[in-house]
Amino acid sequence: MRYSVDNAGRLRKFIEAVRDKPMPAGAASVDWLKKKGFKDRRDAQFLDILELLDFVDEEGKPNQNWAAFQDRSKSTSVMARVLRERYSFMFQRYPDASNQSDTNLQKVFMDRKMKKEQSARAVKTFKTLLQFAGWM
């Protein structure tokens, strides 16, 4: 499973679009990303993040988690729940993972056989997603 993206700043804009813009009628795809303004070749990584967050089914179609995330009254609680599920290894090690240092979080990813550079990107990705759970 992909836990990191190359550009956390663009990831933030993407998650805002996921929350605020209409879901795709079919599957989330590279073409859909381009229509939303995510045209860089590296933006395709965001499709993996949708899968990580359990916002799409096996075919890439939006599911109930995505729909619930779009409800502003529920979006932070939906993201919090999803992050606790999908990053359970992080919260098992640090129940207060949102308050941990980058170094501590990076060690957890490195324990999962990620190299130092990749684990640093995974921490940035994780912390970007935490912002949408209201924890950062």
C-alpha positions in Angstrom: 0.0 0.0 0.0 1.3 3.5 -0.8 1.8 5.6 2.2 3.7 8.5 0.6 3.4 11.0 -2.2 6.1 13.2 -3.6 4.4 16.6 -2.9 2.5 17.0 0.4 1.4 20.5 -0.6 -0.3 19.2 -3.7 -1.8 16.4 -1.6 -3.5 19.0 0.6 -5.1 20.6 -2.4 -6.2 17.3 -3.7 -7.8 16.2 -0.4 -9.6 19.6 -0.3 -10.9 18.9 -3.8 -12.0 15.4 -2.7 -13.9 17.0 0.1 -15.3 20.0 -1.8 -15.8 19.0 -5.4 -18.3 16.5 -6.9 -17.2 12.9 -6.9 -16.5 11.3 -10.3 -19.6 9.7 -11.9 -17.5 6.5 -12.5 -14.1 5.6 -11.3 -11.5 8.1 -10.1 -8.9 8.0 -12.9 -6.0 9.9 -14.3 -8.5 11.6 -16.7 -10.6 12.6 -13.7 -7.5 14.0 -12.0 -6.7 16.1 -15.0 -10.2 17.5 -15.2 -9.8 18.6 -11.6 -6.5 20.4 -12.4 -4.1 17.7 -11.2 -2.2 17.3 -14.5 1.4 16.6 -13.2 2.4 13.0 -13.9 3.1 12.5 -10.2 -0.5 13.4 -9.3 -1.5 9.9 -10.3 -0.1 8.9 -6.8 -3.2 10.5 -5.4 -5.3 7.7 -6.8 -3.4 5.4 -4.4 -4.2 7.7 -1.5 -7.9 7.4 -2.3 -7.4 3.6 -2.0 -5.4 4.0 1.2 -8.1 6.1 2.7 -10.7 3.6 1.7 -12.6 6.3 -0.3 -12.9 4.0 -3.4 -13.8 0.4 -4.1 -11.7 -2.1 -5.9 -12.6 -0.5 -9.3 -11.8 3.0 -8.1 -15.4 4.1 -7.7 -16.2 6.4 -4.8 -17.8 4.7 -1.8 -19.7 5.7 1.4 -16.5 6.9 3.1 -15.9 9.5 0.3 -19.5 10.6 0.4 -19.4 11.0 4.2 -16.1 12.9 4.0 -17.9 15.5 1.8 -20.3 16.3 4.5 -18.6 19.2 6.3 -20.3 18.3 9.6 -18.7 14.8 9.5 -15.5 15.3 7.4 -13.0 15.5 10.4 -14.6 12.5 12.2 -14.6 10.4 8.9 -10.9 11.2 8.3 -10.0 10.5 11.9 -11.7 7.1 11.8 -10.2 6.2 8.5 -6.7 7.2 9.6 -7.0 5.2 12.8 -8.0 2.1 10.7 -5.6 2.5 7.8 -2.6 3.6 9.9 -3.4 1.2 12.8 0.3 0.2 13.0 1.1 3.8 13.7 -1.5 4.2 16.4 -0.7 0.9 18.0 2.9 2.1 18.5 1.9 5.7 19.4 -1.7 6.1 20.5 -1.0 9.9 20.2 0.6 9.6 16.8 -0.7 13.0 15.8 1.6 14.5 18.5 4.7 12.5 17.7 7.9 13.9 16.3 8.8 13.3 12.6 11.7 11.2 13.9 9.5 8.9 15.9 7.0 8.5 13.0 9.8 8.0 10.5 11.1 5.1 12.6 7.7 3.4 12.5 7.7 3.6 8.7 11.4 2.4 8.5 10.4 -0.6 10.7 8.0 -1.4 7.8 11.0 -1.7 5.5 10.9 1.8 4.0 14.1 3.6 3.2 14.9 6.8 5.0 13.8 9.1 2.1 10.6 7.3 1.5 9.7 7.2 5.2 10.3 10.9 5.4 7.8 11.4 2.6 5.4 9.0 4.3 5.5 11.2 7.5 4.7 14.3 5.5 1.9 12.5 3.8 0.5 11.3 7.2 0.8 14.7 8.7 -1.0 16.3 5.8 -3.8 13.8 6.2 -3.9 14.4 9.9 -4.8 18.0 9.2 -8.1 16.9 7.8 -8.9 14.9 10.9 -8.5 18.1 13.0 -5.5 16.8 14.8 -2.8 19.2 13.4 
